[in-house]
Amino acid sequence: MPGAPAGHPRPMGWSYRKSLKMGPFRLNFSKKGVGHSVGARGARYTRSADGRRHMTLRIPGTGLSWRRSLKSSSRS
């Protein structure tokens, strides 16, 4: 493996993701925690496990999509 000392291979990275769908609501389980999203085909609001929020709009069947990150709400 390039860049690794002889006899010491680099550890392999891994990821995990599992989703549970309940109608328009989805729970997303990952290494970082639990996120959720809600929406229908073509539009979805998502909050990731680390608190980031975004909105995704898609045109089904075309492969075209638009995604906007939303600012975090400030709480006092």
NORNOR-V616860 format. One record per residue. RES is the residue in one small letter. PSI is psi in whole degrees, 0 to 359 (999 if undefined). Layout:
res=[RES,RES]
psi=[PSI,PSI]
//
This chain:
res=[m,p,g,a,p,a,g,h,p,r,p,m,g,w,s,y,r,k,s,l,k,m,g,p,f,r,l,n,f,s,k,k,g,v,g,h,s,v,g,a,r,g,a,r,y,t,r,s,a,d,g,r,r,h,m,t,l,r,i,p,g,t,g,l,s,w,r,r,s,l,k,s,s,s,r,s]
psi=[128,136,350,140,149,131,1,82,153,146,146,135,156,160,161,135,134,138,141,120,134,85,229,354,140,132,132,119,130,181,327,348,208,130,175,159,155,143,179,181,122,338,135,137,132,139,119,171,331,9,352,145,144,160,134,131,135,154,103,139,355,339,1,136,159,133,132,129,138,145,147,142,138,133,135,999]
//
